[in-house]
Amino acid sequence: MVKVNVAMLKSKLSRYLDMVQFGEQIMVTSHGKDIAKIQSAQLVNTAPINWTEFKHKFPGIKPKKKGMQATQLIRKIRDEN
């Protein structure tokens, strides 16, 4: 893993992105502290969601039906201003 501070990363971003493309991981530091890690994106093969299985695994997660919908709330706030 390569460590690089923010200023160096900004000045040589293309170089570091090329390194990431070839499998290197970059640890970004600021004032000597690790703040971010850059690594190659990995595409995840996702299957369709089986909602019956999901509800069984996570019984406490239910959509809220009470109250105002987000779009209604946004319109109300917008119209008040």
N, C-alpha and C positions, 0 to 999 in steps of 0.2 A: 504494500500500500504506500502510495506517495502522499506526503503532506505538503500543503501549499497554503500560503496566506492569501487573504482576499485580494490584496493589491496585485500580487503576482498572477493569481488566477485571472483577474480582469485583463491584465496586459497580455497574457498568453493563452487566452481561452481556447482558441482553435487547437493549439498544441495539446492541451490537457484533454480536450474532448476526443482527439485522435487516440490518445492513450487509453481512454475509457472504452472507445470502440474496439480496441484490441484486448480488452479484458482487465485492464488495470483499474484499481479503485483509487479514488482521490479523496483524501481527508482535507477539508477546508478548515483553516484555523483563523481566528481573529484574536489578537492580543494574547497569543500563545494557547488559546483554548479551542478545542474541537467544536465546530459549530454545524458542520454538515458533511455528509459523505455522498460522493457522486460515484455511481456505478452504472454499468450497462443495464439498459432496460430489458426485462425478461417478459415476454408476452405470456400471459396465462391462458391456458385453454379452458374456457368456461363452458360448462354444460348448462342447459336450461335449468331453472330453479324448480325443484319439486316442492310445491307449496305445502302439500300434506306433510312431507317429511320436515320441512322448515318449522311448521306450526308445532309439530311434535317435539322437536329439539328445543325450541324457544317459545314455550307457552305463554310467557309473560309479555311478549312483544305483540301488541295489538294496535291497529291504527286508531287514532283518536277521532271520534265523530262529533264530539261536543264542541261548541264554540264556533268561531268564525274561521273560514278558510283563509289561507295566506293571501290570496288575491284580493279578497274582500277587505282584509286588514290593511293591506298596502294602499288600496283605493281610498279607504277611510282616512288614513294618515295623510295621504297626498291631498285630499280635498280639504282637510282641516287647515293646511298651510296655504 
